Amino acid sequence: MELLLIRHGESLHNIGASSLKDSLLSPRGIVQARQTGEALRGENIQRIYSSLVHRALETAEVISGILQAPCIFWRDLAESHFCWDEPGHGRSALCQRFPMFEFPAEATEEGWAAFKNDETEEEVLERMGGIAEAFFAMAQAEPEAIIAVIIHGNSGNALLKRFFGMSHSGIYFHHGNCGITRLRINPDRTINVFAMNDERHKLEEPLSTVTEYI
């Protein structure tokens, strides 16, 4: 199974333009998502997985619109500490902003992260270990599938550690905004790595497209 791990585009929080952890994409982040979708045209990606974090949803919206691939939402793909002390956007707000998406039961009116706002590094690794096991099972059931996953920086690092059988260590797998990591997960649980944090598809956009929003 081919698995493309794609970090979300640049967010307003990334550049210090919003105090919200669960912030929108910046205008540059939207451009990055579009460039990523265009770069993946023709790769026959069958579906896209995303967390319910707003910057991941916006990235998935842009990429899935270009690729015409369905999105599946998975709360446990969220960034470490979920939304910290923020409950996440409520169901009505998500449905209004993303009417083309079908959200899971975890997207409640109170907020998809309302039940939890903190976790240790070990708990992040445990959570992403469950994600890794699910993808290992998919590789056995669908060895020819091509799947994209919108990831986050810290939880994406933890996911790769679990794929590679690593526990907590000083190693950190960096992901730039809309960087692509390409893996092949084999039915026997071995993994081939074709690219790590590939950002070559990100072209410099005109400054005029971003400065008015910052």
VMD Tcl script that draws the C-alpha trace (Angstrom):
set ca {
  {0.00 0.00 0.00}
  {1.28 3.42 -0.94}
  {0.88 5.94 1.89}
  {1.49 9.66 1.39}
  {1.82 11.62 4.62}
  {1.16 15.31 3.92}
  {1.50 17.94 6.61}
  {-1.18 20.63 6.59}
  {-0.47 23.99 4.97}
  {0.85 26.97 6.88}
  {-1.67 28.16 9.47}
  {-2.32 31.60 10.94}
  {-1.03 30.31 14.27}
  {2.19 29.11 12.58}
  {3.01 32.69 11.56}
  {1.80 34.35 14.77}
  {-1.28 35.92 13.16}
  {-3.74 34.10 15.44}
  {-3.67 33.15 19.10}
  {-5.93 30.16 18.40}
  {-4.16 26.81 18.27}
  {-6.98 25.49 16.03}
  {-6.60 28.33 13.55}
  {-7.32 28.71 9.85}
  {-4.80 28.27 7.07}
  {-2.93 31.40 6.10}
  {-3.27 32.58 2.48}
  {0.17 31.06 1.88}
  {-1.06 27.80 3.39}
  {-3.97 27.70 0.95}
  {-1.53 28.22 -1.94}
  {0.66 25.41 -0.58}
  {-2.35 23.06 -0.42}
  {-3.27 23.91 -4.02}
  {0.29 23.28 -5.19}
  {0.25 19.94 -3.37}
  {-3.02 18.88 -4.96}
  {-1.77 19.85 -8.42}
  {1.47 17.94 -7.85}
  {-0.50 14.80 -6.96}
  {-2.77 14.84 -10.01}
  {-2.65 11.53 -11.83}
  {-1.39 9.49 -8.86}
  {-4.76 7.72 -8.44}
  {-5.09 8.52 -4.74}
  {-8.22 6.68 -3.67}
  {-9.02 8.44 -0.41}
  {-7.69 11.00 2.03}
  {-7.63 10.73 5.81}
  {-7.59 13.86 7.96}
  {-7.98 14.95 11.55}
  {-10.74 17.35 12.60}
  {-8.28 20.19 13.25}
  {-9.32 23.15 11.12}
  {-5.98 23.61 9.30}
  {-6.03 19.92 8.36}
  {-9.66 20.14 7.20}
  {-8.88 23.13 4.97}
  {-5.85 21.34 3.52}
  {-7.93 18.22 2.87}
  {-10.69 20.33 1.31}
  {-8.31 21.86 -1.24}
  {-6.45 18.64 -2.09}
  {-9.57 16.44 -2.27}
  {-11.27 19.01 -4.49}
  {-8.41 18.85 -6.98}
  {-8.03 15.07 -6.85}
  {-11.75 14.29 -6.52}
  {-10.87 11.84 -3.75}
  {-13.19 11.30 -0.76}
  {-12.13 12.35 2.73}
  {-12.44 10.24 5.87}
  {-12.06 11.99 9.22}
  {-10.24 10.46 12.15}
  {-10.07 12.38 15.41}
  {-6.98 10.52 16.60}
  {-4.93 11.93 13.70}
  {-5.00 15.29 15.51}
  {-1.91 17.12 16.71}
  {-0.42 16.34 20.12}
  {-2.47 17.75 23.00}
  {-5.39 17.94 20.56}
  {-6.43 21.61 20.83}
  {-4.74 22.22 24.18}
  {-7.34 24.23 26.12}
  {-9.60 24.71 23.09}
  {-12.54 22.34 22.53}
  {-12.31 22.26 18.74}
  {-14.96 23.58 16.39}
  {-18.52 22.37 17.03}
  {-20.44 20.22 14.61}
  {-22.74 22.96 13.30}
  {-19.78 25.24 12.57}
  {-17.92 22.44 10.78}
  {-20.95 21.46 8.70}
  {-21.55 25.09 7.71}
  {-17.93 25.67 6.74}
  {-17.45 22.29 5.03}
  {-20.87 21.29 3.64}
  {-19.26 18.76 1.27}
  {-17.90 16.67 4.15}
  {-19.63 14.02 6.25}
  {-18.33 14.28 9.78}
  {-18.09 11.40 12.27}
  {-19.94 11.19 15.57}
  {-16.85 12.51 17.39}
  {-17.57 15.94 15.87}
  {-20.05 16.96 18.57}
  {-21.74 20.31 19.09}
  {-19.55 20.83 22.17}
  {-16.41 20.43 20.05}
  {-14.57 17.37 18.82}
  {-11.74 17.87 21.37}
  {-13.90 18.94 24.31}
  {-13.28 15.69 26.18}
  {-9.50 16.06 26.30}
  {-6.99 18.89 26.30}
  {-3.67 17.46 27.38}
  {-1.55 14.33 26.96}
  {2.00 13.23 27.65}
  {4.51 12.40 24.94}
  {4.08 8.73 25.79}
  {0.32 9.07 25.32}
  {0.86 10.69 21.92}
  {3.05 7.74 20.91}
  {0.39 5.31 22.15}
  {-2.35 7.12 20.23}
  {-0.32 7.16 17.02}
  {0.58 3.52 17.58}
  {-3.12 2.74 17.14}
  {-3.11 4.70 13.87}
  {-0.03 2.82 12.66}
  {-1.63 -0.54 13.43}
  {-4.73 0.47 11.49}
  {-2.62 1.31 8.44}
  {-0.69 -1.97 8.75}
  {-4.06 -3.75 8.65}
  {-5.10 -1.73 5.59}
  {-1.88 -2.74 3.84}
  {-2.79 -6.39 4.30}
  {-6.37 -5.90 3.12}
  {-5.61 -3.47 0.28}
  {-2.00 -3.99 -0.85}
  {-2.51 -1.94 -4.04}
  {-4.28 1.01 -2.41}
  {-2.88 4.54 -2.65}
  {-3.88 6.65 0.35}
  {-3.06 10.18 1.47}
  {-3.08 11.32 5.10}
  {-3.09 14.94 6.28}
  {-0.79 14.97 9.28}
  {0.55 17.39 11.88}
  {4.11 18.08 12.95}
  {4.40 16.42 16.36}
  {1.82 13.66 15.90}
  {3.22 12.98 12.40}
  {6.65 12.54 13.98}
  {5.14 10.10 16.49}
  {3.35 8.19 13.71}
  {6.61 7.65 11.82}
  {8.30 6.48 15.02}
  {5.58 3.89 15.49}
  {5.81 2.77 11.88}
  {9.54 2.23 12.37}
  {9.16 0.51 15.74}
  {10.77 3.36 17.67}
  {9.87 4.50 21.17}
  {10.56 7.91 22.67}
  {13.97 9.14 21.58}
  {15.85 12.30 20.63}
  {15.09 11.70 16.94}
  {12.51 14.04 15.40}
  {11.12 13.57 11.89}
  {10.50 17.10 10.67}
  {7.62 17.90 8.32}
  {7.42 21.26 6.58}
  {4.05 22.73 5.70}
  {2.63 20.53 2.91}
  {5.81 18.44 2.86}
  {5.15 14.93 1.51}
  {6.56 11.72 2.98}
  {6.05 8.71 0.68}
  {5.97 5.21 2.14}
  {5.10 1.78 0.86}
  {3.71 -0.41 3.63}
  {3.98 -4.05 2.67}
  {1.62 -6.80 3.87}
  {4.47 -8.30 5.92}
  {4.77 -4.94 7.82}
  {8.05 -3.96 6.20}
  {8.22 -0.38 4.96}
  {9.93 1.17 1.95}
  {10.66 4.89 2.22}
  {10.66 6.77 -1.08}
  {10.74 10.37 0.17}
  {10.85 12.23 3.47}
  {9.37 15.72 3.73}
  {9.53 16.37 -0.03}
  {8.75 20.07 -0.57}
  {9.89 20.44 -4.18}
  {6.31 21.02 -5.37}
  {6.01 24.20 -3.27}
  {6.67 27.11 -5.59}
  {7.22 30.66 -4.41}
  {3.93 32.52 -4.64}
  {3.76 36.29 -5.32}
  {4.06 38.24 -2.08}
  {0.92 40.18 -2.97}
  {-1.17 37.05 -2.45}
  {-0.30 36.79 1.23}
  {0.64 40.15 2.72}
  {-2.86 41.61 2.86}
  {-3.95 38.91 5.31}
  {-0.98 38.99 7.66}
}
mol new
graphics top color blue
foreach p $ca { graphics top sphere $p radius 0.5 }
foreach p [lrange $ca 0 end-1] q [lrange $ca 1 end] { graphics top cylinder $p $q radius 0.2 }
display resetview
